[in-house]
């Protein structure tokens, strides 16, 4: 439902105030960014992003209160998962070969 790419898109929309600008920063087409936002908005009980059409004053986009909540919860899940898996990750890292600098 929500992964790192969509979360990043939401964060960039919150920062830039624009779906197009957020998508550009991520190297994504405007159409792809809009499609992801439409999917997210349809998936949750309330929209995550509200947008206004361009015109003389230009358009824009903002995260709704639900969008802010969903993003905060997702980031919390990430942090909790990282904390819970830290010991296992250290065990896996201990099995890695030493890799020379620059490789």
N, C-alpha and C positions, 0 to 999 in steps of 0.2 A: 504494500500500500504506500509506503514511504521509505525511501532509501537515501543514501548520501547525496545523490545527484539532485533529487527533488528538494531535499532539505537545503542544499546549497542555493538552488534557484530561489527558494522562498527567502533565504537570508539576503541574497543580492537584490531581490525586489524590495525588501524592507529598506535596504540601504540606499538604493538608487531611485526608488519611486517609479520604476519603469520595468515592465516585462521585457521589452525590446532590449534595453540596456543590460539587464541582468543576463539575458540570453547571449548577447554579444560578448559579454565578459567571460562567459563559459564556452565560447566558440560554437554556439548553437544558433540555428536559424530562428527567426522570429516565429515562424509557423510551428516549429517544434516546441519552443518555449510556451506558446499559447496552448498547444495541444496538452502539454503536461499540466498546465494550470487548470484547463477545462476538466481534465480527468480528476485532479485533486478536488476541485470545487464540487464535482458530481459525487465524489466518493464519501464525503463527510456530510453530516447533517446540516451544516451551515457552510457557506463559502469560506475559503481560506484567503482568497485574494479578491479585492474589488478593484475594478478598473473604470476609468473614464475615457471616452473617445477623445482623440485629438481634435484640434480646432485652432482658433486664433490664440488661445492661451495654452495649447498643447494638452495632451492627455496625461495619464499617469496611472499608477497602481499602488495599492497599499495592502498590507496584511490586515485582515480583520482580527478581532479579538480571538476568534476561533483559530485563525491562522497562527497567531502568536502563541496560543496555548499548545497547538499541535506541534509546532517547531520546538518549543521548550520541552515538551514531553519526549519528543524524539531525541533531542540532545541529552536528556537525562537518561534515557534508555542506553544510548551509546556510552555514556560515562559509567553507568552501572555495569554494563557488559565488559568494558575495559578493565574495571576494577576486579570484577569476579574472575576474569580470565588471565590476570597478570601473572600468577604463578605458573599456569600452564604455558603461557607464552615464553616465560623465562626458561622453562624446561626445554621447549622446542629450540629456542635460540642457543642453548648450550650444546645442542647437537649439530649446529651449523659449522661448516668449515670456516677457517679464517680466510677472509677474502682480502687480497692485497689492495692497497689504496688505488683508487681510480678505476676499479673494475665493478 
